[in-house]
C-alpha cells in the first residue's frame, strides 16, 4: 500500500511539474518577450511554445 501511494504521489507530482511548469515557463517567456523585444514577441513566444511541447513530448515518450 505504501509503495502504491508513493508511486501515485510521484506520478501526480510529475504531472503537476510537467504541465504547470511548462505553462509558467511559457508565461514568463511571453512577458519577457513583450518587455524586451516587442516586435518579435508573438513569433518568439510561438517558437518557444513549440519547443516546450516537443521537449515534453520527447520526455514523456522516453519515460514510457
Residue pairs with C-beta under 8 A, 6 or more apart in sequence:
18 56
18 59
18 60
22 52
22 53
22 56
25 52
26 45
26 48
26 49
26 52
29 44
29 45
29 48
30 41
30 45
30 48
33 40
33 41
33 44
33 45
33 48
34 41
37 44
